[in-house]
Amino acid sequence: MATYRNPVISVATEVAGRFTGVLIAMYTTGHGARSASPAHFDWFEYEGVE
C-alpha cells in the first residue's frame, strides 16, 4: 500500500481495497479565501439512528 501524508486518505475504499467504515469529522472553510481566524470546537455530539 502507498504511504500518504493525509491519514484520512489511507482509509479510503480505493486505497484500502475494501470498505473501512464511516468517518465523521468537523470541517470548516474560508470559502476559497485564507482566513486569519482559527476554528475552535468546544462540543460535538452525535446521536446515531438505529
DSSP file (Angstrom, degrees, kcal/mol; ACC not computed):
  #  RESIDUE AA STRUCTURE BP1 BP2  ACC     N-H-->O    O-->H-N    N-H-->O    O-->H-N    TCO  KAPPA ALPHA  PHI   PSI    X-CA   Y-CA   Z-CA
    1    1 A M              0   0    0      0, 0.0    15,-0.1     0, 0.0     2,-0.1   0.000 360.0 360.0 360.0 141.8    0.0    0.0    0.0
    2    2 A A        -     0   0    0     13,-0.1     2,-0.5     1,-0.1    13,-0.0  -0.352 360.0-120.5 -71.1 154.3    1.2    3.5   -0.8
    3    3 A T        -     0   0    0     -2,-0.1     2,-0.3     2,-0.0    -1,-0.1  -0.857  30.1-168.1 -99.0 131.5    2.1    5.9    2.0
    4    4 A Y        -     0   0    0     -2,-0.5     6,-0.1     1,-0.1     0, 0.0  -0.885  27.2-138.3-119.7 149.9    0.1    9.2    2.1
    5    5 A R  S    S+     0   0    0     -2,-0.3    -1,-0.1     1,-0.1     3,-0.0   0.860  93.8  69.5 -71.6 -36.2    0.6   12.4    4.1
    6    6 A N  S >> S-     0   0    0      1,-0.2     4,-0.8    -3,-0.1     3,-0.8  -0.752  73.3-156.2 -86.5 113.8   -3.1   12.7    4.8
    7    7 A P  T 34 S+     0   0    0      0, 0.0     4,-0.3     0, 0.0     3,-0.2   0.758  89.7  61.8 -64.4 -23.2   -4.1    9.9    7.3
    8    8 A V  T >4 S+     0   0    0      1,-0.2     3,-1.4     2,-0.2     4,-0.2   0.870  95.9  59.4 -70.3 -35.6   -7.7   10.0    6.2
    9    9 A I  G X4 S+     0   0    0     -3,-0.8     3,-1.8     1,-0.3     6,-0.3   0.852  94.3  65.3 -60.6 -34.6   -6.8    9.1    2.6
   10   10 A S  G 3< S+     0   0    0     -4,-0.8    -1,-0.3     1,-0.3    -2,-0.2   0.664 100.4  50.9 -67.7 -14.5   -5.3    5.8    3.7
   11   11 A V  G <  S+     0   0    0     -3,-1.4     9,-0.3    -4,-0.3    -1,-0.3   0.369  82.5 121.0-100.4   4.5   -8.7    4.6    4.9
   12   12 A A  S X> S-     0   0    0     -3,-1.8     4,-3.1    -4,-0.2     3,-0.9  -0.390  73.0-122.9 -65.8 144.1  -10.4    5.3    1.6
   13   13 A T  H 3> S+     0   0    0      1,-0.3     4,-2.1     2,-0.2     5,-0.2   0.871 111.6  56.8 -55.4 -39.8  -12.0    2.3   -0.1
   14   14 A E  H 34 S+     0   0    0      1,-0.2    -1,-0.3     2,-0.2    -4,-0.1   0.807 116.3  35.3 -64.6 -29.2   -9.9    2.9   -3.2
   15   15 A V  H <4 S+     0   0    0     -3,-0.9    -2,-0.2    -6,-0.3    -1,-0.2   0.886 121.0  43.5 -90.6 -46.2   -6.7    2.7   -1.2
   16   16 A A  H  < S-     0   0    0     -4,-3.1    -3,-0.2     2,-0.2    -2,-0.2   0.746 100.2-131.0 -75.0 -23.1   -7.5    0.1    1.4
   17   17 A G  S  < S+     0   0    0     -4,-2.1     2,-0.3    -5,-0.4    -3,-0.1   0.480  78.2  50.1  87.8   1.1   -9.2   -2.2   -1.2
   18   18 A R  S    S-     0   0    0     -6,-0.2     2,-0.2    -5,-0.2    -2,-0.2  -0.970 101.2 -71.5-159.0 167.7  -12.3   -2.7    0.9
   19   19 A F        -     0   0    0     -2,-0.3     3,-0.1     1,-0.1    -7,-0.1  -0.512  41.2-175.0 -67.6 130.2  -15.0   -0.8    2.9
   20   20 A T        -     0   0    0      1,-0.4     2,-0.2    -9,-0.3    -1,-0.1   0.418  41.7-100.6-111.0  -0.3  -13.4    0.5    6.0
   21   21 A G        -     0   0    0      2,-0.0    -1,-0.4   -10,-0.0     2,-0.4  -0.693  51.0 -45.4 114.5-168.3  -16.3    2.1    7.8
   22   22 A V        -     0   0    0     -2,-0.2     2,-0.5    -3,-0.1    -3,-0.0  -0.834  41.3-156.4-109.2 141.6  -17.8    5.5    8.3
   23   23 A L        -     0   0    0     -2,-0.4     2,-0.5     2,-0.0    -2,-0.0  -0.976   6.4-171.7-119.2 126.9  -15.8    8.7    9.2
   24   24 A I        +     0   0    0     -2,-0.5     2,-0.3     2,-0.0    -2,-0.0  -0.976  18.9 162.1-117.0 130.5  -17.5   11.6   10.9
   25   25 A A        -     0   0    0     -2,-0.5     2,-0.3     2,-0.0    -2,-0.0  -0.964  40.1-108.9-146.2 159.1  -15.5   14.8   11.2
   26   26 A M        -     0   0    0     -2,-0.3     2,-0.4    15,-0.0    15,-0.0  -0.679  38.2-172.1 -85.7 145.3  -15.7   18.5   11.9
   27   27 A Y        -     0   0    0     -2,-0.3     2,-0.3     2,-0.0    -2,-0.0  -1.000  10.5-177.9-143.9 137.6  -15.0   20.7    8.8
   28   28 A T        -     0   0    0     -2,-0.4     2,-0.3    11,-0.1    11,-0.0  -0.918   5.7-168.5-130.4 160.6  -14.6   24.5    8.3
   29   29 A T        -     0   0    0     -2,-0.3     5,-0.0     2,-0.0    -2,-0.0  -0.994  29.0-150.6-147.9 152.2  -13.9   26.6    5.3
   30   30 A G    >   -     0   0    0     -2,-0.3     3,-1.6     3,-0.1    -1,-0.0   0.149  55.5-112.3-102.5  15.1  -13.0   30.1    4.3
   31   31 A H  T 3  S-     0   0    0      1,-0.3     3,-0.1     0, 0.0    -2,-0.0   0.886  80.5 -42.9  53.8  43.8  -14.9   29.8    1.0
   32   32 A G  T 3  S+     0   0    0      1,-0.3     2,-0.3     0, 0.0    -1,-0.3   0.289 121.5 102.8  90.5  -9.6  -11.8   29.9   -1.0
   33   33 A A  S <  S-     0   0    0     -3,-1.6    -1,-0.3     1,-0.0     2,-0.2  -0.822  78.3-108.4-107.7 146.6  -10.1   32.7    0.9
   34   34 A R        -     0   0    0     -2,-0.3     2,-0.4    -3,-0.1    -5,-0.0  -0.517  37.1-150.7 -68.6 136.2   -7.4   32.4    3.5
   35   35 A S        -     0   0    0     -2,-0.2    -5,-0.0     1,-0.1    -1,-0.0  -0.912  20.2-160.5-115.0 138.1   -8.8   33.1    7.0
   36   36 A A  S    S+     0   0    0     -2,-0.4    -1,-0.1     2,-0.1    -2,-0.0   0.566  73.8  87.9 -87.5 -10.2   -6.9   34.6    9.9
   37   37 A S  S    S-     0   0    0      1,-0.0     2,-0.1     0, 0.0    -2,-0.1  -0.796  72.7-141.9 -94.2 122.3   -9.4   33.2   12.4
   38   38 A P        -     0   0    0      0, 0.0     2,-0.6     0, 0.0    -2,-0.1  -0.420  17.8-119.1 -75.6 158.0   -8.9   29.7   13.6
   39   39 A A        -     0   0    0     -2,-0.1     2,-0.4   -11,-0.0   -11,-0.1  -0.881  30.3-173.8 -99.2 125.2  -11.8   27.3   14.1
   40   40 A H        -     0   0    0     -2,-0.6     2,-0.5     0, 0.0     0, 0.0  -0.976   7.5-161.2-119.7 131.1  -12.3   26.1   17.7
   41   41 A F        +     0   0    0     -2,-0.4     3,-0.1     1,-0.1    -2,-0.0  -0.956  13.1 177.0-113.9 122.8  -14.9   23.5   18.6
   42   42 A D  S    S+     0   0    0     -2,-0.5     2,-0.3     1,-0.3    -1,-0.1   0.658  70.9  18.5 -93.4 -19.6  -15.9   23.2   22.2
   43   43 A W        +     0   0    0      2,-0.0     2,-0.4     0, 0.0    -1,-0.3  -0.988  51.8 177.7-156.2 140.0  -18.5   20.5   21.7
   44   44 A F        -     0   0    0     -2,-0.3     2,-0.4    -3,-0.1   -18,-0.0  -0.979  11.0-177.0-141.1 130.5  -19.6   17.9   19.2
   45   45 A E        -     0   0    0     -2,-0.4     2,-0.4     2,-0.0    -2,-0.0  -0.994   4.6-171.4-133.2 131.5  -22.4   15.5   19.8
   46   46 A Y        -     0   0    0     -2,-0.4     2,-0.6     2,-0.0    -2,-0.0  -0.977   3.6-168.0-121.8 131.6  -23.6   12.7   17.5
   47   47 A E        -     0   0    0     -2,-0.4    -2,-0.0     2,-0.0     2,-0.0  -0.944  19.0-142.8-121.5 110.3  -26.8   10.7   18.1
   48   48 A G        -     0   0    0     -2,-0.6     2,-0.5     1,-0.1    -2,-0.0  -0.260   5.8-133.1 -71.2 156.6  -27.0    7.6   15.9
   49   49 A V              0   0    0      1,-0.1    -1,-0.1    -2,-0.0    -2,-0.0  -0.943 360.0 360.0-110.8 128.8  -30.2    6.3   14.4
   50   50 A E              0   0    0     -2,-0.5    -1,-0.1     0, 0.0    -2,-0.0   0.428 360.0 360.0-100.1 360.0  -31.0    2.7   14.8
